[in-house]
Amino acid sequence: MGSLVEVIAKALVTKPDEVVVTEEMDGDTIIVKLKVADDDIGKIIGKSGRIAKAIRTVVRAAAIKQNVRVSVEIVED
């Protein structure tokens, strides 16, 4: 799931080399943490969080096909 988030994020930002995606397990849920450059955080979140919500929706849809639970967190400094 982390690779899917990474591909989407790199397509949206101006500094794709600063995109960092990590995965952690919390019980039966995979937590995908996304970190981007400070200049690009607005591009990932979007107006009223629309882009962040869309990323989460796409990842959840992919997770359902694999029978896993996924949560996407956007990490800010």
N, CA, C and O atoms as a Tinker XYZ file with bonds, in Angstrom:
   308  protein
     1  N      0.815000   -1.193000    0.000000    73     2
     2  CA     0.000000    0.000000    0.000000    64     1     3
     3  C      0.864000    1.265000    0.000000    63     2     4     5
     4  O      0.479000    2.292000   -0.559000    81     3
     5  N      2.018000    1.176000    0.624000    73     3     6
     6  CA     2.907000    2.330000    0.679000    64     5     7
     7  C      3.370000    2.762000   -0.695000    63     6     8     9
     8  O      3.531000    3.954000   -0.958000    81     7
     9  N      3.584000    1.796000   -1.571000    73     7    10
    10  CA     4.042000    2.145000   -2.922000    64     9    11
    11  C      2.957000    2.884000   -3.701000    63    10    12    13
    12  O      3.265000    3.772000   -4.496000    81    11
    13  N      1.701000    2.531000   -3.482000    73    11    14
    14  CA     0.597000    3.230000   -4.129000    64    13    15
    15  C      0.536000    4.683000   -3.660000    63    14    16    17
    16  O      0.378000    5.592000   -4.475000    81    15
    17  N      0.658000    4.901000   -2.363000    73    15    18
    18  CA     0.648000    6.258000   -1.809000    64    17    19
    19  C      1.831000    7.050000   -2.353000    63    18    20    21
    20  O      1.697000    8.231000   -2.674000    81    19
    21  N      2.979000    6.408000   -2.454000    73    19    22
    22  CA     4.175000    7.084000   -2.950000    64    21    23
    23  C      3.999000    7.535000   -4.403000    63    22    24    25
    24  O      4.368000    8.657000   -4.750000    81    23
    25  N      3.447000    6.682000   -5.239000    73    23    26
    26  CA     3.233000    7.028000   -6.648000    64    25    27
    27  C      2.264000    8.199000   -6.772000    63    26    28    29
    28  O      2.510000    9.125000   -7.545000    81    27
    29  N      1.186000    8.168000   -6.030000    73    27    30
    30  CA     0.206000    9.252000   -6.080000    64    29    31
    31  C      0.829000   10.556000   -5.596000    63    30    32    33
    32  O      0.674000   11.597000   -6.234000    81    31
    33  N      1.535000   10.500000   -4.469000    73    31    34
    34  CA     2.132000   11.706000   -3.893000    64    33    35
    35  C      3.180000   12.315000   -4.818000    63    34    36    37
    36  O      3.218000   13.532000   -4.999000    81    35
    37  N      4.022000   11.481000   -5.400000    73    35    38
    38  CA     5.066000   12.002000   -6.289000    64    37    39
    39  C      4.478000   12.669000   -7.522000    63    38    40    41
    40  O      5.083000   13.586000   -8.077000    81    39
    41  N      3.318000   12.226000   -7.952000    73    39    42
    42  CA     2.658000   12.840000   -9.104000    64    41    43
    43  C      2.078000   14.215000   -8.766000    63    42    44    45
    44  O      1.877000   15.039000   -9.658000    81    43
    45  N      1.811000   14.462000   -7.496000    73    43    46
    46  CA     1.159000   15.707000   -7.091000    64    45    47
    47  C      2.113000   16.820000   -6.674000    63    46    48    49
    48  O      1.768000   17.996000   -6.784000    81    47
    49  N      3.290000   16.476000   -6.203000    73    47    50
    50  CA     4.186000   17.468000   -5.599000    64    49    51
    51  C      5.204000   18.012000   -6.592000    63    50    52    53
    52  O      5.408000   17.445000   -7.665000    81    51
    53  N      5.844000   19.125000   -6.216000    73    51    54
    54  CA     6.893000   19.712000   -7.058000    64    53    55
    55  C      8.274000   19.173000   -6.707000    63    54    56    57
    56  O      9.204000   19.283000   -7.506000    81    55
    57  N      8.416000   18.590000   -5.517000    73    55    58
    58  CA     9.685000   18.000000   -5.084000    64    57    59
    59  C      9.488000   16.511000   -4.797000    63    58    60    61
    60  O      9.445000   16.103000   -3.636000    81    59
    61  N      9.367000   15.694000   -5.857000    73    59    62
    62  CA     9.082000   14.268000   -5.630000    64    61    63
    63  C     10.196000   13.506000   -4.925000    63    62    64    65
    64  O      9.950000   12.452000   -4.339000    81    63
    65  N     11.423000   14.028000   -4.976000    73    63    66
    66  CA    12.520000   13.341000   -4.299000    64    65    67
    67  C     12.439000   13.464000   -2.780000    63    66    68    69
    68  O     13.144000   12.749000   -2.068000    81    67
    69  N     11.591000   14.358000   -2.275000    73    67    70
    70  CA    11.439000   14.527000   -0.827000    64    69    71
    71  C     10.221000   13.795000   -0.265000    63    70    72    73
    72  O      9.882000   13.969000    0.905000    81    71
    73  N      9.571000   12.990000   -1.077000    73    71    74
    74  CA     8.431000   12.197000   -0.616000    64    73    75
    75  C      8.960000   10.983000    0.139000    63    74    76    77
    76  O      9.771000   10.219000   -0.383000    81    75
    77  N      8.491000   10.815000    1.373000    73    75    78
    78  CA     8.901000    9.675000    2.204000    64    77    79
    79  C      7.639000    8.962000    2.691000    63    78    80    81
    80  O      6.756000    9.574000    3.291000    81    79
    81  N      7.575000    7.672000    2.423000    73    79    82
    82  CA     6.423000    6.868000    2.839000    64    81    83
    83  C      6.931000    5.731000    3.723000    63    82    84    85
    84  O      7.849000    4.999000    3.352000    81    83
    85  N      6.315000    5.597000    4.898000    73    83    86
    86  CA     6.658000    4.495000    5.800000    64    85    87
    87  C      5.385000    3.742000    6.163000    63    86    88    89
    88  O      4.289000    4.302000    6.148000    81    87
    89  N      5.548000    2.484000    6.483000    73    87    90
    90  CA     4.417000    1.652000    6.885000    64    89    91
    91  C      4.657000    1.093000    8.281000    63    90    92    93
    92  O      5.768000    0.679000    8.613000    81    91
    93  N      3.608000    1.085000    9.091000    73    91    94
    94  CA     3.652000    0.505000   10.432000    64    93    95
    95  C      2.428000   -0.374000   10.613000    63    94    96    97
    96  O      1.390000   -0.144000    9.992000    81    95
    97  N      2.552000   -1.370000   11.456000    73    95    98
    98  CA     1.409000   -2.222000   11.782000    64    97    99
    99  C      0.862000   -1.819000   13.141000    63    98   100   101
   100  O      1.615000   -1.620000   14.094000    81    99
   101  N     -0.442000   -1.703000   13.217000    73    99   102
   102  CA    -1.124000   -1.437000   14.479000    64   101   103
   103  C     -2.259000   -2.450000   14.587000    63   102   104   105
   104  O     -3.371000   -2.209000   14.119000    81   103
   105  N     -1.964000   -3.565000   15.200000    73   103   106
   106  CA    -2.950000   -4.639000   15.256000    64   105   107
   107  C     -3.131000   -5.235000   13.868000    63   106   108   109
   108  O     -2.184000   -5.759000   13.280000    81   107
   109  N     -4.353000   -5.154000   13.348000    73   107   110
   110  CA    -4.613000   -5.682000   12.006000    64   109   111
   111  C     -4.682000   -4.574000   10.954000    63   110   112   113
   112  O     -5.119000   -4.818000    9.829000    81   111
   113  N     -4.260000   -3.370000   11.305000    73   111   114
   114  CA    -4.314000   -2.223000   10.401000    64   113   115
   115  C     -2.910000   -1.794000    9.996000    63   114   116   117
   116  O     -2.012000   -1.698000   10.833000    81   115
   117  N     -2.734000   -1.538000    8.712000    73   115   118
   118  CA    -1.480000   -0.985000    8.206000    64   117   119
   119  C     -1.621000    0.533000    8.220000    63   118   120   121
   120  O     -2.553000    1.083000    7.634000    81   119
   121  N     -0.693000    1.205000    8.891000    73   119   122
   122  CA    -0.700000    2.665000    8.922000    64   121   123
   123  C      0.387000    3.143000    7.965000    63   122   124   125
   124  O      1.570000    2.861000    8.154000    81   123
   125  N     -0.033000    3.865000    6.944000    73   123   126
   126  CA     0.890000    4.409000    5.957000    64   125   127
   127  C      1.091000    5.881000    6.292000    63   126   128   129
   128  O      0.140000    6.662000    6.295000    81   127
   129  N      2.342000    6.254000    6.576000    73   127   130
   130  CA     2.655000    7.642000    6.918000    64   129   131
   131  C      3.332000    8.301000    5.724000    63   130   132   133
   132  O      4.306000    7.782000    5.179000    81   131
   133  N      2.800000    9.452000    5.329000    73   131   134
   134  CA     3.291000   10.185000    4.168000    64   133   135
   135  C      3.893000   11.500000    4.626000    63   134   136   137
   136  O      3.249000   12.276000    5.332000    81   135
   137  N      5.126000   11.746000    4.224000    73   135   138
   138  CA     5.794000   13.001000    4.547000    64   137   139
   139  C      6.300000   13.617000    3.253000    63   138   140   141
   140  O      6.938000   12.942000    2.444000    81   139
   141  N      6.013000   14.910000    3.058000    73   139   142
   142  CA     6.463000   15.630000    1.871000    64   141   143
   143  C      7.157000   16.916000    2.310000    63   142   144   145
   144  O      7.153000   17.261000    3.492000    81   143
   145  N      7.750000   17.617000    1.352000    73   143   146
   146  CA     8.403000   18.890000    1.651000    64   145   147
   147  C      7.375000   19.888000    2.178000    63   146   148   149
   148  O      6.193000   19.801000    1.845000    81   147
   149  N      7.824000   20.832000    2.998000    73   147   150
   150  CA     6.923000   21.832000    3.578000    64   149   151
   151  C      6.171000   22.608000    2.505000    63   150   152   153
   152  O      5.004000   22.954000    2.691000    81   151
   153  N      6.830000   22.882000    1.384000    73   151   154
   154  CA     6.187000   23.629000    0.295000    64   153   155
   155  C      5.060000   22.836000   -0.362000    63   154   156   157
   156  O      4.151000   23.427000   -0.945000    81   155
   157  N      5.107000   21.524000   -0.277000    73   155   158
   158  CA     4.146000   20.667000   -0.976000    64   157   159
   159  C      3.003000   20.166000   -0.099000    63   158   160   161
   160  O      2.111000   19.480000   -0.598000    81   159
   161  N      3.005000   20.483000    1.164000    73   159   162
   162  CA     1.978000   19.935000    2.059000    64   161   163
   163  C      0.574000   20.377000    1.646000    63   162   164   165
   164  O     -0.386000   19.616000    1.763000    81   163
   165  N      0.468000   21.602000    1.166000    73   163   166
   166  CA    -0.831000   22.092000    0.711000    64   165   167
   167  C     -1.336000   21.357000   -0.516000    63   166   168   169
   168  O     -2.542000   21.180000   -0.688000    81   167
   169  N     -0.420000   20.930000   -1.366000    73   167   170
   170  CA    -0.810000   20.198000   -2.567000    64   169   171
   171  C     -1.311000   18.802000   -2.227000    63   170   172   173
   172  O     -2.153000   18.252000   -2.937000    81   171
   173  N     -0.803000   18.234000   -1.158000    73   171   174
   174  CA    -1.237000   16.902000   -0.733000    64   173   175
   175  C     -2.576000   16.974000    0.007000    63   174   176   177
   176  O     -3.427000   16.100000   -0.159000    81   175
   177  N     -2.756000   18.002000    0.811000    73   175   178
   178  CA    -4.001000   18.129000    1.575000    64   177   179
   179  C     -5.125000   18.665000    0.687000    63   178   180   181
   180  O     -6.238000   18.141000    0.713000    81   179
   181  N     -4.843000   19.693000   -0.090000    73   179   182
   182  CA    -5.852000   20.263000   -0.975000    64   181   183
   183  C     -6.838000   21.144000   -0.229000    63   182   184   185
   184  O     -6.814000   21.223000    0.999000    81   183
   185  N     -7.706000   21.808000   -0.985000    73   183   186
   186  CA    -8.727000   22.673000   -0.376000    64   185   187
   187  C     -9.684000   21.829000    0.447000    63   186   188   189
   188  O    -10.259000   20.856000   -0.041000    81   187
   189  N     -9.841000   22.211000    1.677000    73   187   190
   190  CA   -10.738000   21.517000    2.615000    64   189   191
   191  C    -10.410000   20.038000    2.756000    63   190   192   193
   192  O    -11.273000   19.249000    3.139000    81   191
   193  N     -9.172000   19.650000    2.452000    73   191   194
   194  CA    -8.758000   18.259000    2.610000    64   193   195
   195  C     -9.245000   17.330000    1.524000    63   194   196   197
   196  O     -9.240000   16.113000    1.709000    81   195
   197  N     -9.666000   17.871000    0.395000    73   195   198
   198  CA   -10.244000   17.031000   -0.663000    64   197   199
   199  C     -9.239000   16.054000   -1.264000    63   198   200   201
   200  O     -9.573000   14.892000   -1.496000    81   199
   201  N     -8.021000   16.506000   -1.518000    73   199   202
   202  CA    -7.036000   15.609000   -2.131000    64   201   203
   203  C     -6.621000   14.526000   -1.143000    63   202   204   205
   204  O     -6.483000   13.363000   -1.522000    81   203
   205  N     -6.421000   14.896000    0.124000    73   203   206
   206  CA    -6.072000   13.905000    1.143000    64   205   207
   207  C     -7.179000   12.858000    1.256000    63   206   208   209
   208  O     -6.897000   11.666000    1.380000    81   207
   209  N     -8.420000   13.295000    1.215000    73   207   210
   210  CA    -9.550000   12.373000    1.300000    64   209   211
   211  C     -9.577000   11.451000    0.078000    63   210   212   213
   212  O     -9.876000   10.263000    0.204000    81   211
   213  N     -9.269000   11.990000   -1.092000    73   211   214
   214  CA    -9.246000   11.175000   -2.308000    64   213   215
   215  C     -8.135000   10.122000   -2.247000    63   214   216   217
   216  O     -8.337000    8.979000   -2.656000    81   215
   217  N     -6.966000   10.508000   -1.736000    73   215   218
   218  CA    -5.860000    9.551000   -1.596000    64   217   219
   219  C     -6.284000    8.420000   -0.664000    63   218   220   221
   220  O     -6.055000    7.246000   -0.958000    81   219
   221  N     -6.897000    8.776000    0.450000    73   219   222
   222  CA    -7.348000    7.756000    1.413000    64   221   223
   223  C     -8.388000    6.823000    0.789000    63   222   224   225
   224  O     -8.372000    5.617000    1.034000    81   223
   225  N     -9.285000    7.383000   -0.010000    73   223   226
   226  CA   -10.326000    6.578000   -0.651000    64   225   227
   227  C     -9.726000    5.574000   -1.632000    63   226   228   229
   228  O    -10.123000    4.409000   -1.648000    81   227
   229  N     -8.781000    6.014000   -2.442000    73   227   230
   230  CA    -8.136000    5.127000   -3.409000    64   229   231
   231  C     -7.378000    4.013000   -2.689000    63   230   232   233
   232  O     -7.448000    2.853000   -3.095000    81   231
   233  N     -6.658000    4.359000   -1.629000    73   231   234
   234  CA    -5.881000    3.359000   -0.899000    64   233   235
   235  C     -6.811000    2.360000   -0.209000    63   234   236   237
   236  O     -6.525000    1.162000   -0.203000    81   235
   237  N     -7.902000    2.824000    0.365000    73   235   238
   238  CA    -8.851000    1.904000    1.002000    64   237   239
   239  C     -9.471000    0.959000   -0.014000    63   238   240   241
   240  O     -9.675000   -0.221000    0.271000    81   239
   241  N     -9.772000    1.482000   -1.210000    73   239   242
   242  CA   -10.345000    0.622000   -2.250000    64   241   243
   243  C     -9.348000   -0.469000   -2.652000    63   242   244   245
   244  O     -9.737000   -1.620000   -2.848000    81   243
   245  N     -8.080000   -0.116000   -2.775000    73   243   246
   246  CA    -7.054000   -1.115000   -3.094000    64   245   247
   247  C     -6.887000   -2.104000   -1.948000    63   246   248   249
   248  O     -6.650000   -3.290000   -2.179000    81   247
   249  N     -7.007000   -1.628000   -0.729000    73   247   250
   250  CA    -6.852000   -2.494000    0.446000    64   249   251
   251  C     -7.992000   -3.503000    0.546000    63   250   252   253
   252  O     -7.778000   -4.644000    0.958000    81   251
   253  N     -9.185000   -3.093000    0.175000    73   251   254
   254  CA   -10.332000   -3.998000    0.240000    64   253   255
   255  C    -10.105000   -5.195000   -0.679000    63   254   256   257
   256  O    -10.462000   -6.323000   -0.340000    81   255
   257  N     -9.511000   -4.943000   -1.837000    73   255   258
   258  CA    -9.238000   -6.044000   -2.766000    64   257   259
   259  C     -8.238000   -7.038000   -2.186000    63   258   260   261
   260  O     -8.252000   -8.215000   -2.545000    81   259
   261  N     -7.367000   -6.566000   -1.288000    73   259   262
   262  CA    -6.372000   -7.441000   -0.670000    64   261   263
   263  C     -6.789000   -7.898000    0.721000    63   262   264   265
   264  O     -6.011000   -8.558000    1.409000    81   263
   265  N     -7.991000   -7.563000    1.142000    73   263   266
   266  CA    -8.531000   -7.945000    2.445000    64   265   267
   267  C     -7.664000   -7.473000    3.609000    63   266   268   269
   268  O     -7.405000   -8.229000    4.546000    81   267
   269  N     -7.221000   -6.224000    3.546000    73   267   270
   270  CA    -6.470000   -5.626000    4.650000    64   269   271
   271  C     -7.092000   -4.275000    4.993000    63   270   272   273
   272  O     -7.840000   -3.703000    4.200000    81   271
   273  N     -6.772000   -3.774000    6.184000    73   271   274
   274  CA    -7.237000   -2.458000    6.615000    64   273   275
   275  C     -6.059000   -1.502000    6.554000    63   274   276   277
   276  O     -4.960000   -1.823000    7.007000    81   275
   277  N     -6.295000   -0.329000    5.995000    73   275   278
   278  CA    -5.221000    0.644000    5.815000    64   277   279
   279  C     -5.685000    2.005000    6.284000    63   278   280   281
   280  O     -6.833000    2.392000    6.063000    81   279
   281  N     -4.785000    2.732000    6.935000    73   279   282
   282  CA    -5.019000    4.093000    7.341000    64   281   283
   283  C     -3.869000    4.936000    6.802000    63   282   284   285
   284  O     -2.706000    4.557000    6.939000    81   283
   285  N     -4.185000    6.079000    6.190000    73   283   286
   286  CA    -3.162000    6.963000    5.644000    64   285   287
   287  C     -3.071000    8.208000    6.509000    63   286   288   289
   288  O     -4.073000    8.882000    6.747000    81   287
   289  N     -1.865000    8.510000    6.980000    73   287   290
   290  CA    -1.623000    9.705000    7.794000    64   289   291
   291  C     -0.645000   10.596000    7.059000    63   290   292   293
   292  O      0.348000   10.124000    6.506000    81   291
   293  N     -0.932000   11.891000    7.057000    73   291   294
   294  CA    -0.031000   12.857000    6.470000    64   293   295
   295  C      0.740000   13.512000    7.607000    63   294   296   297
   296  O      0.150000   14.144000    8.483000    81   295
   297  N      2.061000   13.360000    7.589000    73   295   298
   298  CA     2.923000   13.826000    8.679000    64   297   299
   299  C      3.458000   15.206000    8.333000    63   298   300   301
   300  O      4.020000   15.421000    7.259000    81   299
   301  N      3.272000   16.142000    9.266000    73   299   302
   302  CA     3.814000   17.490000    9.111000    64   301   303
   303  C      4.885000   17.717000   10.161000    63   302   304   305
   304  O      4.809000   17.168000   11.261000    81   303
   305  N      5.882000   18.525000    9.826000    73   303   306
   306  CA     6.928000   18.858000   10.797000    64   305   307
   307  C      6.439000   19.904000   11.763000    63   306   308
   308  O      7.180000   20.314000   12.657000    81   307
